[in-house]
Amino acid sequence: MKAIYDGLYILNVQGKDENVKEAIEALESTLRSEEGELLGCQKMDRRRFERIAQRIEFGYYVNLIFSLAPSRIGALGEAQKAHPFLLRQFYLRRKQAPEPAASAA
C-alpha cells in the first residue's frame, strides 16, 4: 500500500527561473523511476536564505505531493541526491484521513 508524502525541495537554479522547469522534471522522473505517483506540484518561488549556504544566497522552493510505498522513501531520497541542483530535501508523510463512518438507518 502506498502512502502520501509531501516532498519539500530547495533548488539551486543559479538565479535562472527557466532552469526550474527542467529541475522539477528531473525530480518527477526520479520519483517515477522509484515507482511513485505524482499527485501535485506547488512552486513556492525563490527565497533568500537567513544564512548563506555554500556561497548561495537564494534557493527555489518546490513542494511535490506524491504517493509511494513507505519502503521506497529512503531509496528516493538517495536517488534525488544525484541531482546537482538539489540543495536540500525533506519528506513528510501525510496522515490519512479516517474513512467516513457508514450511517445506520
Backbone as JSON, one array per atom type, in Angstrom:
{
  "sequence": "MKAIYDGLYILNVQGKDENVKEAIEALESTLRSEEGELLGCQKMDRRRFERIAQRIEFGYYVNLIFSLAPSRIGALGEAQKAHPFLLRQFYLRRKQAPEPAASAA",
  "N": [[0.84, -1.18, 0.0], [0.52, 2.21, -0.8], [1.75, 5.27, 0.58], [0.97, 8.73, 1.22], [2.95, 11.52, 0.56], [4.54, 14.67, 1.33], [6.98, 16.32, -0.36], [9.53, 18.47, 0.19], [11.6, 20.51, -1.58], [14.65, 22.24, -2.01], [16.06, 24.14, -4.38], [18.99, 24.88, -6.29], [19.14, 26.94, -8.72], [20.8, 28.64, -9.99], [19.9, 31.27, -10.07], [18.29, 31.47, -12.29], [15.17, 31.37, -13.52], [14.17, 29.86, -15.62], [15.47, 27.46, -15.47], [14.17, 26.11, -13.51], [11.94, 24.61, -14.35], [13.14, 22.47, -15.75], [14.56, 21.3, -13.64], [12.48, 20.48, -11.92], [11.21, 18.63, -13.58], [13.21, 16.69, -13.7], [13.25, 15.84, -11.01], [10.66, 14.76, -10.85], [10.9, 12.69, -12.7], [12.74, 11.0, -11.44], [11.2, 10.3, -9.25], [9.15, 8.82, -10.5], [10.72, 6.71, -11.44], [11.22, 5.37, -9.11], [8.87, 4.13, -8.67], [6.85, 5.81, -7.83], [3.97, 8.0, -7.64], [3.05, 11.03, -8.93], [1.11, 13.5, -7.41], [0.67, 16.18, -7.14], [2.08, 19.48, -7.65], [3.69, 22.18, -6.24], [4.93, 25.23, -6.81], [6.94, 27.31, -5.03], [8.36, 29.64, -5.25], [11.3, 31.77, -5.3], [13.5, 32.21, -2.57], [15.27, 34.1, -0.12], [18.05, 33.02, 1.8], [18.47, 32.78, 5.35], [20.95, 32.31, 6.45], [23.92, 32.18, 4.63], [24.46, 29.51, 2.49], [26.92, 27.49, 1.33], [27.94, 29.59, -0.23], [25.69, 30.43, -1.55], [22.95, 32.47, -1.95], [20.22, 32.42, -2.45], [17.4, 30.22, -2.8], [15.27, 28.06, -4.66], [12.09, 27.07, -3.87], [10.2, 24.11, -3.87], [7.32, 22.12, -3.65], [6.46, 18.84, -3.79], [3.78, 16.67, -4.07], [3.12, 13.36, -3.51], [2.51, 9.82, -4.03], [3.83, 6.89, -2.62], [5.38, 3.77, -1.92], [6.05, 3.11, 1.48], [8.44, 1.75, 2.03], [10.12, 2.58, 0.02], [10.88, 5.21, 0.31], [13.36, 5.94, 1.4], [15.12, 5.1, -0.61], [14.31, 6.81, -2.63], [15.11, 9.3, -1.61], [17.91, 8.96, -1.63], [18.33, 8.62, -4.39], [17.53, 11.12, -5.35], [19.55, 12.73, -4.41], [21.52, 12.68, -6.32], [21.11, 14.68, -8.14], [22.53, 17.62, -9.3], [21.55, 20.2, -8.82], [20.08, 20.15, -6.51], [19.72, 21.33, -3.31], [18.63, 20.88, -0.7], [16.42, 18.45, 0.8], [13.31, 17.31, 2.05], [11.07, 15.14, 3.59], [7.71, 14.49, 4.39], [5.33, 12.49, 5.79], [1.96, 12.33, 5.07], [-0.87, 12.34, 7.22], [-3.35, 9.92, 7.04], [-6.68, 10.5, 6.16], [-9.47, 9.64, 8.21], [-11.72, 7.03, 7.33], [-15.05, 7.74, 6.31], [-17.69, 7.11, 8.56], [-20.15, 4.61, 8.19], [-23.53, 5.36, 8.02], [-26.1, 4.25, 10.1], [-29.28, 3.37, 9.23]],
  "CA": [[0.0, 0.0, 0.0], [1.29, 3.44, -0.91], [1.43, 6.38, 1.48], [1.04, 10.03, 0.56], [4.03, 12.33, 1.13], [4.92, 15.99, 0.85], [8.43, 16.43, -0.51], [9.97, 19.85, 0.05], [12.92, 20.56, -2.21], [15.26, 23.55, -2.2], [16.86, 24.0, -5.59], [19.94, 25.9, -6.7], [18.98, 27.06, -10.18], [21.72, 29.7, -10.41], [19.17, 32.51, -10.28], [17.58, 31.46, -13.57], [13.88, 30.72, -13.33], [13.9, 28.9, -16.69], [16.04, 26.17, -15.07], [13.28, 25.49, -12.53], [11.11, 23.61, -15.02], [14.0, 21.31, -16.0], [14.87, 20.68, -12.35], [11.27, 19.81, -11.44], [11.02, 17.46, -14.43], [14.19, 15.68, -13.27], [12.77, 15.29, -9.74], [9.49, 13.93, -11.15], [11.39, 11.49, -13.38], [13.32, 10.13, -10.41], [10.06, 9.8, -8.48], [8.52, 7.75, -11.29], [11.63, 5.57, -11.52], [11.1, 4.67, -7.83], [7.5, 3.63, -8.65], [5.97, 6.77, -7.17], [2.96, 8.65, -8.48], [2.94, 12.45, -8.61], [-0.27, 13.95, -7.19], [0.6, 17.63, -7.25], [3.34, 20.22, -7.6], [3.48, 23.56, -5.82], [6.14, 26.04, -6.92], [6.81, 28.28, -3.95], [9.15, 30.81, -5.61], [12.67, 31.9, -4.82], [13.57, 32.87, -1.26], [16.62, 34.38, 0.39], [18.41, 32.24, 2.99], [18.89, 33.53, 6.53], [22.4, 32.12, 6.48], [24.4, 31.79, 3.3], [24.88, 28.11, 2.43], [27.8, 27.19, 0.21], [28.02, 30.82, -1.02], [24.44, 30.58, -2.29], [22.09, 33.35, -1.18], [18.82, 32.16, -2.72], [17.0, 28.88, -3.22], [13.92, 27.98, -5.21], [11.38, 26.07, -3.09], [9.19, 23.35, -4.6], [6.67, 21.08, -2.86], [5.84, 17.79, -4.59], [2.89, 15.77, -3.34], [3.19, 12.11, -4.25], [2.27, 8.58, -3.3], [4.97, 6.0, -2.75], [5.44, 2.74, -0.88], [6.93, 3.58, 2.55], [9.75, 1.1, 1.97], [10.89, 3.18, -1.08], [11.17, 6.62, 0.56], [14.8, 6.07, 1.58], [15.74, 4.97, -1.93], [14.0, 8.04, -3.36], [16.0, 10.34, -1.09], [19.25, 8.7, -2.14], [18.33, 8.86, -5.83], [17.4, 12.55, -5.58], [20.83, 13.37, -4.09], [22.38, 12.69, -7.5], [20.85, 15.88, -8.94], [23.46, 18.67, -8.85], [20.83, 21.43, -8.48], [19.34, 19.95, -5.27], [20.44, 21.73, -2.1], [18.03, 20.21, 0.45], [15.17, 17.74, 0.57], [12.66, 16.94, 3.3], [9.84, 14.39, 3.32], [6.74, 14.41, 5.47], [4.22, 11.6, 5.46], [0.67, 12.88, 5.45], [-1.78, 11.46, 7.95], [-4.5, 9.52, 6.24], [-7.98, 10.89, 6.72], [-10.27, 8.47, 8.56], [-12.85, 6.7, 6.45], [-16.33, 8.16, 6.89], [-18.47, 6.01, 9.14], [-21.42, 4.34, 7.5], [-24.65, 5.71, 8.9], [-27.11, 3.19, 10.26], [-30.6, 3.96, 9.07]],
  "C": [[0.88, 1.24, 0.0], [0.81, 4.47, 0.1], [1.57, 7.68, 0.7], [2.06, 10.89, 1.32], [4.03, 13.73, 0.54], [6.44, 15.99, 0.79], [8.79, 17.87, -0.74], [11.4, 19.83, -0.48], [13.37, 22.0, -2.3], [16.27, 23.38, -3.32], [17.82, 25.17, -5.77], [19.87, 25.96, -8.21], [19.78, 28.24, -10.71], [21.01, 31.01, -10.74], [18.39, 32.58, -11.58], [16.29, 30.68, -13.41], [13.55, 29.72, -14.43], [14.49, 27.53, -16.38], [15.13, 25.42, -14.1], [12.46, 24.37, -13.17], [11.92, 22.33, -15.27], [14.3, 20.56, -14.7], [13.67, 19.9, -11.82], [11.01, 18.55, -12.27], [11.99, 16.34, -14.05], [13.76, 15.03, -11.96], [11.58, 14.35, -9.97], [9.92, 12.63, -11.83], [11.98, 10.5, -12.39], [12.22, 9.52, -9.56], [9.38, 8.65, -9.2], [9.4, 6.51, -11.39], [11.62, 4.75, -10.22], [9.68, 4.18, -7.6], [6.55, 4.52, -7.86], [5.02, 7.39, -8.17], [2.82, 10.1, -8.02], [1.48, 12.85, -8.51], [-0.42, 15.45, -7.33], [1.97, 18.26, -7.14], [3.02, 21.67, -7.26], [4.83, 24.28, -5.89], [6.0, 27.19, -5.94], [7.72, 29.5, -4.11], [10.54, 30.78, -4.95], [12.67, 32.68, -3.51], [15.02, 33.03, -0.83], [16.84, 33.55, 1.66], [18.77, 33.19, 4.14], [20.41, 33.48, 6.67], [22.84, 31.64, 5.1], [24.95, 30.38, 3.37], [25.71, 27.9, 1.17], [27.9, 28.36, -0.76], [26.79, 31.03, -1.92], [23.49, 31.37, -1.42], [20.61, 33.03, -1.32], [18.61, 30.69, -3.06], [15.58, 28.92, -3.73], [13.22, 26.82, -4.51], [10.27, 25.44, -3.92], [8.64, 22.28, -3.66], [6.01, 20.09, -3.82], [5.0, 16.92, -3.68], [2.82, 14.49, -4.15], [2.82, 10.93, -3.37], [3.41, 7.63, -3.63], [4.9, 4.97, -1.63], [6.42, 3.21, 0.2], [8.33, 2.96, 2.52], [10.66, 1.74, 0.91], [11.32, 4.62, -0.8], [12.67, 6.86, 0.77], [15.55, 6.0, 0.26], [15.48, 6.22, -2.76], [14.93, 9.16, -2.91], [17.42, 10.19, -1.6], [19.34, 9.0, -3.63], [18.27, 10.36, -6.14], [18.72, 13.28, -5.3], [21.75, 13.48, -5.3], [22.2, 13.94, -8.35], [21.72, 17.03, -8.43], [22.77, 19.96, -8.41], [20.11, 21.32, -7.14], [20.19, 20.33, -4.07], [19.95, 20.96, -0.87], [16.77, 19.49, 0.03], [14.63, 17.29, 1.93], [11.34, 16.26, 2.95], [8.99, 14.31, 4.57], [5.59, 13.53, 5.02], [2.92, 12.22, 5.95], [-0.12, 11.85, 6.24], [-2.97, 11.16, 7.06], [-5.78, 9.98, 6.94], [-8.77, 9.66, 7.07], [-11.4, 8.27, 7.57], [-14.13, 7.18, 7.09], [-17.12, 6.96, 7.4], [-19.78, 5.86, 8.39], [-22.55, 4.62, 8.49], [-25.66, 4.57, 8.92], [-28.49, 3.82, 10.17], [-31.69, 2.95, 9.37]]
}
